Amino acid sequence: MKRKILIFPDSFNPFNKYHKYVLDRAANLVIPDLCVLAIVNDDLDSNISVLHRKNMIEIALQGYSRKFSIEDCTYDNVNAQNNKQNGIIEVISGSFARSCDALKYCIVDYEIYKVIRSSVTDDIVCIVHGSTMHDMQNELRNIDIYIDVPGHIASITESKIRCIDIDYSRCDFSRDWLHLEQIKIDHGKLDIEYGVNKYINDHGLYAIHRLNMMKMSQKRMSHIISTANYAKTLVKSNFNDPDMERDAFVAGIYHDIAKEIDKGIQAKIADDVGITGYEDPNLLHAYIGSNILKTVYNFDNRNVLIAINRHTKPYDYYTEEPDALAKVLYVADKLEPMRNKENMMGMDIDGYRLLAEKNIDQCFAEGYAELCRRINK
């Protein structure tokens, strides 16, 4: 009797509790000897690397009761494998291609069961026994097992799919949102494991999606990206610490997340969360931004949150000297490559850049003092 393999191809971008639900239901029905999670391309955002997606799956499935393998079945990897192993790769047609290079596991030793979950079939989830079919419609006509997944599944002509309607919405990470015009923060049903969410936050994944949901202007977005990259450069030249480089990038990419929120809304949010005593409403975004990260996206990296808090007025609300990360962000925000003398009230910005790459402490101290003098003239 052959061993059973369950192949679950998806983008897993990111791996969420919906994926876990489908995997559990399918595995309980098939009782496989091995579950293969085949990572395929995501038309929405292929910038999240396969390595990041593998790491998120491993975090979510830590301690999982069944044996599983995670395989890279993205287009580039499939093409590379195809050159080596003709006939092993199967691509299911449709707007969201399903590439199963993972079939190399099952040619001889396994009886194959494959999970189908695709936008071209209105998120039908079912299990197909065997792997000889080469198009979606043929697979749908040969369905062996249904998974009654929560959500709405529409009928499909000439298939065995029936309509299921249960009170649950599938997670769609890319479409989380902020209803700030109503002073209401709501990121939808972002149904992912705590460890996965922490990994996302700690690595700055999906940051551009989140910023886009804030309706960020192109000019502001360019400044944010430039600041994030320059912050990494400053850490590398001053400390050569990969973990701190990562934190500097995250702090930079999120430091102005609240910058373009209406000033009246910022003031209302500040009142709601107890931020008082500020002098300049234009600097309030630092505190609002860190609050959004903490309350909406569950950020728990205290160093990043404090750096964002202190990137406009580094000594407001704090008695202690800024730490290294806070100094890096402050300097990167003021000196990033898109800035010029006019932006910085005539300061010798090129001279300060040279100093920043050699001695961030000295650059912060001298630059902050000079900027204060110019502002108070």
C-alpha positions as CSV (number, residue, x, y, z in Angstrom):
1,M,0.0,0.0,0.0
2,K,1.4,3.3,-1.1
3,R,2.0,6.1,1.4
4,K,-0.2,9.2,1.0
5,I,0.9,12.7,0.2
6,L,-1.2,15.8,0.5
7,I,-0.1,18.7,-1.7
8,F,-1.4,22.2,-0.7
9,P,-0.2,24.8,-3.3
10,D,-0.8,28.5,-2.3
11,S,1.0,31.8,-2.1
12,F,0.9,31.7,1.8
13,N,1.4,35.4,1.6
14,P,1.3,35.3,4.6
15,F,0.3,32.0,6.1
16,N,-2.8,32.6,8.1
17,K,-5.4,30.8,10.2
18,Y,-7.5,30.1,7.1
19,H,-4.6,28.2,5.6
20,K,-4.2,26.3,8.8
21,Y,-8.0,25.5,8.8
22,V,-7.8,24.1,5.3
23,L,-4.7,22.1,6.0
24,D,-6.1,20.6,9.1
25,R,-9.4,19.6,7.5
26,A,-7.7,18.2,4.4
27,A,-5.2,16.2,6.5
28,N,-8.0,14.9,8.8
29,L,-9.8,13.6,5.7
30,V,-6.9,12.1,3.9
31,I,-4.6,11.1,6.8
32,P,-1.5,11.6,4.8
33,D,2.0,10.4,5.6
34,L,3.4,13.8,4.4
35,C,1.8,17.2,3.8
36,V,3.6,19.4,1.2
37,L,3.0,23.1,1.4
38,A,3.9,24.3,-2.1
39,I,4.7,28.0,-2.2
40,V,3.6,29.5,-5.6
41,N,3.7,33.0,-7.0
42,D,1.5,35.7,-5.7
43,D,0.3,38.2,-8.4
44,L,-0.5,40.7,-5.7
45,D,2.9,40.9,-4.0
46,S,5.7,38.6,-5.1
47,N,8.2,40.9,-3.3
48,I,7.8,38.9,-0.1
49,S,10.5,36.3,-0.6
50,V,10.0,32.6,-0.5
51,L,12.4,32.5,2.5
52,H,10.1,34.9,4.4
53,R,7.1,32.8,3.5
54,K,8.8,29.6,4.6
55,N,9.7,31.2,7.9
56,M,6.2,32.3,8.5
57,I,4.8,28.8,7.7
58,E,7.3,27.2,10.1
59,I,6.4,29.7,12.9
60,A,2.7,29.0,12.4
61,L,3.1,25.2,12.3
62,Q,5.6,24.9,15.1
63,G,4.8,21.7,16.9
64,Y,2.4,20.6,14.2
65,S,1.3,17.0,14.7
66,R,1.8,15.8,11.1
67,K,5.0,15.6,9.1
68,F,5.2,18.4,6.6
69,S,7.5,19.8,4.0
70,I,7.7,23.4,2.5
71,E,8.6,23.6,-1.1
72,D,9.5,26.5,-3.4
73,C,7.2,26.2,-6.4
74,T,7.4,29.7,-7.7
75,Y,7.8,30.3,-11.4
76,D,11.6,30.7,-11.4
77,N,12.2,27.6,-9.3
78,V,9.7,25.5,-11.4
79,N,11.4,26.6,-14.6
80,A,14.8,25.6,-13.2
81,Q,13.5,22.2,-12.0
82,N,11.8,21.7,-15.3
83,N,15.1,21.9,-17.1
84,K,16.4,19.1,-14.9
85,Q,13.3,16.9,-14.6
86,N,11.1,16.8,-17.6
87,G,7.5,15.7,-16.9
88,I,7.6,16.2,-13.2
89,I,6.1,19.7,-13.1
90,E,2.4,20.3,-13.4
91,V,0.8,23.7,-13.9
92,I,-2.9,24.1,-13.5
93,S,-4.4,26.7,-15.8
94,G,-6.2,29.8,-14.5
95,S,-5.4,33.4,-13.5
96,F,-3.7,32.0,-10.4
97,A,-1.3,29.3,-11.7
98,R,-0.7,26.4,-9.4
99,S,2.8,25.0,-10.0
100,C,3.5,21.7,-8.3
101,D,7.2,20.9,-8.5
102,A,6.6,19.1,-5.3
103,L,5.2,16.2,-7.3
104,K,8.8,14.9,-7.5
105,Y,8.1,13.5,-4.0
106,C,5.3,11.3,-5.3
107,I,6.3,9.8,-8.6
108,V,7.0,6.4,-7.2
109,D,6.4,6.2,-3.5
110,Y,3.2,8.2,-2.8
111,E,-0.5,8.2,-3.6
112,I,-1.3,11.8,-4.3
113,Y,-4.0,14.0,-2.9
114,K,-4.1,17.7,-3.9
115,V,-5.9,20.6,-2.3
116,I,-7.4,23.0,-4.8
117,R,-8.1,26.6,-3.5
118,S,-8.2,29.1,-6.3
119,S,-9.7,32.5,-7.1
120,V,-10.7,31.2,-10.5
121,T,-13.1,28.9,-8.7
122,D,-14.5,31.4,-6.2
123,D,-12.3,29.9,-3.5
124,I,-13.6,26.4,-3.8
125,V,-11.6,24.1,-1.6
126,C,-11.6,20.4,-2.4
127,I,-9.3,17.5,-2.7
128,V,-8.4,15.8,-5.9
129,H,-7.1,12.2,-5.8
130,G,-4.4,11.7,-8.4
131,S,-2.3,14.1,-10.5
132,T,-2.9,13.4,-14.1
133,M,-5.3,16.3,-14.9
134,H,-3.8,19.4,-16.5
135,D,-6.6,22.0,-16.3
136,M,-8.9,23.3,-13.6
137,Q,-12.2,22.2,-15.1
138,N,-11.0,18.6,-15.5
139,E,-9.9,18.6,-11.9
140,L,-13.2,19.9,-10.7
141,R,-15.0,17.1,-12.5
142,N,-12.9,14.6,-10.7
143,I,-13.2,15.8,-7.1
144,D,-13.0,13.1,-4.5
145,I,-13.5,15.0,-1.2
146,Y,-15.0,18.4,-0.3
147,I,-13.8,20.5,2.5
148,D,-16.7,22.5,4.0
149,V,-14.6,25.6,4.5
150,P,-16.2,28.6,6.2
151,G,-17.2,31.3,3.7
152,H,-19.4,31.4,0.6
153,I,-18.7,28.9,-2.2
154,A,-20.6,29.2,-5.4
155,S,-21.9,26.4,-7.5
156,I,-19.9,25.5,-10.6
157,T,-21.5,24.0,-13.8
158,E,-20.7,20.4,-14.5
159,S,-18.9,19.9,-11.2
160,K,-19.8,18.2,-7.9
161,I,-19.4,21.5,-5.9
162,R,-22.3,22.5,-3.8
163,C,-23.0,25.9,-2.2
164,I,-21.8,26.4,1.3
165,D,-22.5,29.5,3.3
166,I,-21.0,29.9,6.8
167,D,-20.4,33.0,8.9
168,Y,-16.6,33.5,8.4
169,S,-14.5,35.7,6.1
170,R,-11.3,34.6,4.7
171,C,-8.2,36.6,5.6
172,D,-6.9,38.9,2.9
173,F,-3.8,40.6,4.3
174,S,-3.3,43.1,1.5
175,R,-6.7,44.7,2.1
176,D,-6.5,45.6,5.7
177,W,-7.5,49.2,6.2
178,L,-7.7,52.2,8.5
179,H,-11.0,54.2,8.7
180,L,-9.3,57.3,10.0
181,E,-11.9,59.6,8.6
182,Q,-14.2,58.2,11.3
183,I,-11.5,58.3,14.0
184,K,-11.9,54.5,13.9
185,I,-9.0,52.2,13.5
186,D,-10.0,48.8,12.1
187,H,-7.7,46.4,10.3
188,G,-10.3,43.9,9.5
189,K,-10.0,40.2,10.1
190,L,-6.3,39.9,10.1
191,D,-6.4,36.3,11.4
192,I,-2.8,35.3,11.8
193,E,-0.8,33.7,14.5
194,Y,0.9,36.0,17.0
195,G,4.3,34.7,16.0
196,V,3.7,35.3,12.3
197,N,2.5,38.8,13.0
198,K,5.6,39.5,15.1
199,Y,7.8,38.2,12.3
200,I,6.0,40.5,9.8
201,N,6.5,43.5,12.1
202,D,10.1,42.7,13.0
203,H,11.1,42.4,9.3
204,G,9.0,45.3,7.9
205,L,7.0,43.0,5.6
206,Y,3.9,44.4,3.9
207,A,4.9,47.9,5.1
208,I,4.2,49.4,1.6
209,H,0.7,47.9,1.6
210,R,0.0,49.5,5.0
211,L,1.4,52.8,4.0
212,N,-0.7,52.8,0.8
213,M,-3.8,52.2,2.9
214,M,-3.0,55.6,4.5
215,K,-3.2,57.2,1.1
216,M,0.4,58.3,1.3
217,S,1.5,60.8,-1.3
218,Q,4.3,59.7,-3.7
219,K,6.6,62.4,-2.4
220,R,6.1,61.2,1.2
221,M,6.5,57.6,0.2
222,S,9.8,58.4,-1.6
223,H,11.1,60.2,1.6
224,I,10.0,57.2,3.8
225,I,11.8,54.6,1.6
226,S,14.9,56.8,1.3
227,T,15.0,57.3,5.1
228,A,14.6,53.6,5.8
229,N,17.5,52.7,3.4
230,Y,19.7,55.4,4.7
231,A,19.1,54.4,8.3
232,K,20.3,50.9,7.4
233,T,23.4,52.5,5.8
234,L,24.2,54.4,9.0
235,V,23.9,51.4,11.2
236,K,26.1,49.4,8.9
237,S,28.8,52.1,8.9
238,N,28.6,52.8,12.6
239,F,27.8,49.4,14.2
240,N,27.8,46.6,11.6
241,D,24.9,45.0,13.4
242,P,22.5,43.1,11.1
243,D,19.7,43.0,13.8
244,M,20.0,46.7,14.3
245,E,20.0,47.3,10.5
246,R,16.7,45.5,10.4
247,D,15.3,47.6,13.2
248,A,16.6,50.8,11.6
249,F,14.9,49.9,8.3
250,V,11.6,49.1,10.1
251,A,11.7,52.3,12.1
252,G,12.5,54.3,8.9
253,I,9.8,52.7,6.8
254,Y,7.1,53.5,9.4
255,H,8.4,56.7,10.9
256,D,5.9,58.9,9.0
257,I,3.0,56.5,8.8
258,A,0.7,59.2,10.4
259,K,2.3,62.2,8.8
260,E,-0.4,62.9,6.2
261,I,-3.4,62.2,8.4
262,D,-5.6,65.3,8.7
263,K,-4.3,67.5,11.6
264,G,-7.7,67.6,13.2
265,I,-7.9,63.9,13.2
266,Q,-4.4,63.6,14.7
267,A,-5.4,66.0,17.5
268,K,-8.6,63.9,18.2
269,I,-6.6,60.7,18.3
270,A,-4.0,62.3,20.6
271,D,-6.8,63.3,23.0
272,D,-8.3,59.8,22.8
273,V,-4.9,58.2,23.7
274,G,-3.8,60.8,26.3
275,I,-1.1,62.6,24.4
276,T,-1.0,66.1,25.8
277,G,1.3,69.1,26.2
278,Y,2.6,69.2,22.6
279,E,3.5,72.5,21.1
280,D,3.5,71.9,17.4
281,P,0.7,69.9,15.7
282,N,3.1,69.2,12.8
283,L,5.2,67.1,15.1
284,L,2.3,65.1,16.5
285,H,2.6,62.4,13.8
286,A,5.5,60.8,15.6
287,Y,3.4,59.9,18.7
288,I,0.3,59.0,16.6
289,G,2.4,56.8,14.3
290,S,3.9,54.8,17.1
291,N,0.5,54.4,18.7
292,I,-1.0,53.1,15.4
293,L,1.8,50.6,15.1
294,K,1.3,49.4,18.7
295,T,-2.5,49.3,18.7
296,V,-3.4,48.4,15.1
297,Y,-0.5,46.2,14.1
298,N,0.5,44.9,17.5
299,F,4.1,46.0,17.3
300,D,6.0,45.1,20.4
301,N,9.6,46.1,19.5
302,R,10.0,48.8,22.1
303,N,13.2,50.2,20.6
304,V,11.5,50.8,17.2
305,L,8.4,52.4,18.8
306,I,10.6,54.7,20.9
307,A,12.7,55.7,17.9
308,I,9.6,56.7,16.0
309,N,8.3,58.5,19.0
310,R,11.5,60.5,19.2
311,H,12.2,61.3,15.6
312,T,10.8,64.8,15.7
313,K,11.4,66.1,19.2
314,P,13.9,63.6,20.7
315,Y,13.7,65.1,24.3
316,D,10.0,65.6,24.6
317,Y,8.4,63.2,27.2
318,Y,11.8,61.6,27.8
319,T,14.5,62.4,30.4
320,E,17.1,59.9,29.3
321,E,19.5,60.3,26.3
322,P,18.2,58.7,23.1
323,D,19.5,55.3,22.4
324,A,21.5,54.4,19.3
325,L,18.5,53.5,17.2
326,A,16.7,56.7,18.0
327,K,19.7,58.7,17.1
328,V,20.1,56.8,13.8
329,L,16.4,57.4,12.8
330,Y,16.6,61.1,13.8
331,V,19.7,61.7,11.7
332,A,18.5,59.5,8.8
333,D,15.2,61.5,8.6
334,K,17.1,64.8,8.4
335,L,19.9,63.8,6.1
336,E,18.4,61.1,3.8
337,P,19.6,61.6,0.1
338,M,16.5,63.4,-1.0
339,R,17.1,66.3,1.5
340,N,19.0,69.4,0.5
341,K,20.2,72.6,2.2
342,E,16.9,74.3,1.6
343,N,15.0,71.5,3.3
344,M,17.3,71.8,6.3
345,M,17.3,75.6,6.8
346,G,20.7,76.1,5.1
347,M,22.6,73.5,7.2
348,D,25.8,72.0,5.7
349,I,23.9,68.8,5.0
350,D,26.8,67.2,3.0
351,G,29.2,67.8,5.9
352,Y,26.8,66.2,8.3
353,R,26.4,63.2,6.1
354,L,30.1,62.5,6.1
355,L,30.1,62.9,9.9
356,A,27.0,60.6,10.3
357,E,28.8,57.7,8.6
358,K,31.8,58.0,11.0
359,N,30.3,59.0,14.3
360,I,26.5,59.0,14.7
361,D,26.6,60.2,18.3
362,Q,28.6,63.3,17.4
363,C,26.4,64.0,14.3
364,F,23.3,63.7,16.3
365,A,24.5,66.0,19.1
366,E,25.9,68.7,16.8
367,G,23.1,68.5,14.2
368,Y,20.4,68.6,16.8
369,A,22.0,71.6,18.5
370,E,22.5,73.5,15.2
371,L,18.9,72.8,14.0
372,C,17.5,74.1,17.3
373,R,19.6,77.3,17.0
374,R,18.3,77.9,13.5
375,I,14.7,77.2,14.5
376,N,14.9,79.6,17.5
377,K,16.6,82.4,15.6
